[in-house]
């Protein structure tokens, strides 16, 4: 009896989650023009991060704080990319998920590079 009740509850809960309209992408397609805009926005974001990393002041502060400052300087560029998604009628949840993934991967790369640069700088002293 307990197993049957458990299976019924499990089935009902999975059906309730399957129809969540916020987390699904319904009948929207990205045109080639939109894809190019997104790729240009990604390039601009990476260029912004790279340009910020070139500044010498970031090597003097702790790498995590420097990484946070660099990422915050380029948030405006990321907001433009979000607007490109929203203009293409991509749900905000999906756009935010992609932007979060990209921000996390860039943050990891920046942190790794800053830690390496600071270690090389200390080793040379």
C-alpha positions in Angstrom: 0.0 0.0 0.0 2.8 2.4 0.9 4.6 1.7 -2.4 1.5 2.4 -4.4 0.9 5.7 -2.6 4.5 6.7 -3.1 4.3 6.0 -6.8 1.1 8.0 -7.2 2.6 11.0 -5.4 5.8 10.7 -7.4 3.8 10.7 -10.7 1.7 13.7 -9.7 4.7 15.7 -8.6 6.6 15.0 -11.8 3.5 16.1 -13.9 3.3 19.3 -11.9 6.9 20.2 -12.7 6.6 19.3 -16.3 4.1 22.1 -17.1 6.0 25.0 -15.7 5.7 27.6 -18.5 8.5 29.8 -17.1 11.2 27.2 -17.6 10.3 26.1 -21.1 11.0 27.7 -24.4 7.9 27.6 -26.6 7.9 28.1 -30.3 10.6 30.7 -30.6 13.5 30.5 -33.0 16.6 32.6 -33.2 17.3 34.1 -36.6 20.8 34.3 -38.1 20.8 38.0 -37.4 19.9 37.4 -33.7 22.6 34.8 -33.4 25.1 37.3 -34.9 24.0 39.9 -32.4 24.5 37.5 -29.5 27.9 36.5 -30.7 28.9 40.1 -31.1 27.7 40.8 -27.5 29.7 37.8 -26.2 32.7 39.2 -28.0 32.2 42.7 -26.5 31.8 41.2 -23.0 35.0 39.1 -23.4 36.8 42.2 -24.8 35.7 44.3 -21.9 36.9 41.7 -19.4 40.3 41.4 -21.2 40.7 45.2 -21.4 40.0 45.5 -17.7 42.5 42.7 -16.9 45.2 44.7 -18.7 45.1 47.4 -16.0 48.1 47.1 -13.7 46.2 48.1 -10.5 44.5 44.7 -10.3 47.7 42.8 -9.7 48.3 44.8 -6.5 45.1 43.7 -4.8 43.9 40.2 -3.8 42.9 38.1 -6.8 39.3 37.4 -5.7 38.7 41.1 -5.1 40.3 42.0 -8.4 38.2 39.4 -10.2 35.0 40.7 -8.6 35.9 44.3 -9.6 36.7 43.3 -13.2 33.4 41.4 -13.6 31.4 44.2 -12.1 33.0 46.7 -14.5 31.6 44.7 -17.5 28.1 44.1 -16.2 26.7 46.8 -18.5 27.8 44.8 -21.6 26.2 41.7 -20.2 22.9 43.6 -19.8 23.0 44.5 -23.5 23.3 40.8 -24.3 20.3 40.1 -22.1 18.3 42.7 -24.0 19.2 41.0 -27.3 17.7 37.8 -25.9 14.6 39.5 -24.7 14.1 41.3 -28.0 14.2 37.8 -29.7 11.4 36.7 -27.4 13.6 34.3 -25.4 12.1 33.8 -21.9 14.0 35.7 -19.2 14.7 32.5 -17.3 16.5 30.9 -20.2 18.4 34.1 -21.0 19.5 34.5 -17.4 20.6 30.9 -17.3 22.8 31.4 -20.3 24.2 34.7 -19.0 24.9 33.1 -15.6 26.8 30.2 -17.2 28.9 32.6 -19.3 29.6 34.9 -16.3 30.7 32.0 -14.2 33.0 30.5 -16.8 34.6 34.0 -17.5 35.0 34.6 -13.8 36.8 31.3 -13.4 39.2 32.1 -16.2 39.9 35.6 -14.9 40.5 34.3 -11.4 42.9 31.6 -12.7 44.8 34.1 -14.8 45.1 36.7 -12.0 46.3 34.1 -9.6 48.9 32.9 -12.1 50.0 36.5 -12.8 50.3 37.3 -9.1 52.2 34.1 -8.4 54.6 34.9 -11.2 55.1 38.4 -9.9 55.9 37.2 -6.4 58.2 34.6 -7.7 60.2 37.2 -9.6 60.7 39.4 -6.5 
